[in-house]
Amino acid sequence: MIPIYRGAEEPTLPAVRMAELTRTEALLTWKPRLEDTDFGKAYACARPLLRTRQHNKCCYCEKFVETKHEHVEHVRPKTVARRSDTRVDSGYWWLAWTWQNLLFCCIRCNTLKGTWYPLHAGHPLQPQEQPPGRERPRLLDPSVDADDPI
C-alpha cells in the first residue's frame, strides 16, 4: 500500500456537504434507514482532485486507472457497516461528503470492499462524531495508516 496524501479539500466540497447533510438529515426524520440511492452522487465532485492526487491509481490495489469514471470510495461506508458475517451497524452517513472519508478507487476494489468495515475494539462512531473517536478499525486507510501499516 502506498501512502496517499489528500492535501487541501476540494474547493466545492464544503458547499456540497452542507446542502447534502441538510437534505439527508431531513430524510432521517421520516426514514429509519438510508439507502444508497438516498445519497445521490454529489460527492463525485471530489473525484478529479482525488484522482490527480493519487496519480490515477486505485487507493487499494494501486492499479493505474485509465477511465475517468471510476468510483469515489467511502472509507467508512455511508449506508451500513458490516462488522462481521452476522453483525451490521448503521453506516457513517454524515461522513459521505467529508474529504477525509473519500478516496479514488477502481470499480473492482470498491465492489470487493463494499460495506465491509470491521472494528478491532471500541465503539462505532455516533452520528456527527468525527473519526477516529473511540473506534479502532481493522481495515487500513491508505491516507492515514500507510506510513505504518503494521
C-alpha positions as a printed Julia matrix, in Angstrom:
150×3 Matrix{Float64}:
   0.0     0.0     0.0
   1.36    3.39   -0.95
   0.74    6.43    1.23
  -1.93    8.77   -0.06
  -1.73   12.44    0.81
  -5.07   14.09    0.18
  -3.86   17.65    0.67
  -6.34   20.5     0.81
 -10.02   19.72    0.41
 -11.67   20.01   -2.99
 -12.97   23.63   -3.01
 -16.6    22.86   -3.93
 -17.0    20.05   -1.38
 -17.89   22.17    1.7
 -20.95   23.68   -0.02
 -21.97   20.26   -1.33
 -21.54   18.78    2.17
 -23.67   21.47    3.8
 -26.52   21.07    1.29
 -26.4    17.27    1.31
 -26.26   16.98    5.11
 -29.33   19.22    5.4
 -31.18   17.11    2.83
 -30.11   13.81    4.41
 -31.0    14.88    7.95
 -34.49   15.77    6.68
 -34.78   12.27    5.16
 -33.82   10.73    8.5
 -36.75   12.4    10.24
 -39.15   10.03    8.48
 -36.96    7.24    7.13
 -35.48    4.69    9.57
 -32.53    3.6     7.39
 -30.85    5.32    4.48
 -30.27    3.52    1.19
 -27.57    4.07   -1.4
 -29.99    5.95   -3.67
 -30.64    8.49   -0.88
 -27.11    9.85   -1.22
 -27.05   10.83   -4.86
 -23.63   11.4    -6.4
 -22.78   14.95   -5.29
 -19.6    13.65   -3.6
 -18.3    12.86   -7.11
 -17.16   16.5    -7.33
 -14.11   15.27   -5.38
 -13.22   12.59   -7.97
 -10.99   14.66  -10.31
  -8.83   16.04   -7.49
  -8.61   12.66   -5.71
  -7.67   11.02   -8.99
  -4.91   13.59   -9.6
  -3.57   13.41   -6.05
  -3.46    9.6    -6.22
  -1.65    9.72   -9.57
  -4.52    7.92  -11.35
  -4.11    4.88   -9.09
  -6.64    2.95   -7.05
  -6.22    3.6    -3.32
  -6.2    -0.14   -2.55
  -4.68   -2.2    -5.37
  -2.59    0.66   -6.83
  -3.71   -0.28  -10.33
  -3.41    2.55  -12.82
  -6.95    3.58  -13.67
  -7.47    4.74  -17.23
 -11.13    5.7   -17.17
 -12.3     8.97  -15.65
 -15.41    7.38  -14.2
 -14.04    5.13  -11.5
 -15.58    5.21   -8.06
 -15.24    7.58   -5.18
 -14.58    5.27   -2.26
 -16.06    5.96    1.16
 -13.52    4.6     3.64
 -16.25    4.43    6.27
 -19.32    3.18    4.36
 -22.27    5.53    4.12
 -25.31    3.21    4.26
 -24.41    0.28    6.52
 -21.2    -1.03    8.06
 -20.71   -4.8     8.03
 -18.63   -5.65   11.09
 -18.73   -9.44   10.7
 -20.76  -12.08    8.87
 -23.53  -11.6    11.41
 -23.23   -8.01   12.65
 -24.29   -4.99   10.6
 -24.46   -1.46   12.03
 -25.73    1.79   10.6
 -23.35    3.44    8.2
 -21.47    6.69    8.56
 -23.98    8.78    6.58
 -22.72   12.1     7.99
 -19.23   11.41    6.54
 -20.46   10.78    2.97
 -19.27   14.22    1.81
 -16.23   14.56    4.11
 -12.84   14.93    2.43
 -11.1    12.66    4.96
 -13.53    9.84    4.14
 -13.15    9.93    0.35
 -10.6     8.19   -1.87
 -10.28    7.37   -5.56
 -10.86    3.66   -6.17
 -11.19    1.2    -9.03
 -14.57   -0.43   -9.52
 -13.23   -3.88   -8.6
 -11.8    -2.84   -5.23
 -14.81   -0.69   -4.36
 -17.11   -3.63   -5.11
 -14.97   -6.08   -3.11
 -14.81   -3.79   -0.06
 -18.45   -2.82   -0.32
 -19.85   -2.03    3.13
 -17.17   -4.02    4.99
 -15.79   -2.03    7.96
 -14.87   -4.31   10.89
 -13.54   -2.96   14.18
 -10.84   -4.4    16.48
 -12.48   -2.94   19.53
 -14.06    0.2    20.76
 -17.37    1.68   19.83
 -18.55    2.74   16.37
 -18.73    6.47   15.82
 -22.04    8.04   16.7
 -23.83   10.36   14.23
 -21.94   13.62   13.77
 -18.87   12.26   15.64
 -15.61   12.65   13.7
 -13.01    9.91   13.23
 -11.2     8.28   14.85
 -13.31    8.62   18.02
 -13.18    5.5    20.17
 -13.3     3.01   17.31
 -10.29    1.01   16.15
 -10.85   -0.13   12.55
  -9.4    -3.37   11.26
  -9.11   -2.01    7.71
  -6.23    0.27    6.85
  -6.92    3.73    5.48
  -4.17    4.43    2.9
  -4.27    8.12    3.74
  -3.79    7.54    7.48
  -2.09    4.17    8.02
   0.24    3.86    5.02
   3.33    5.15    6.85
   2.99    2.44    9.48
   0.76   -0.39    8.16
   1.77   -2.76   10.98
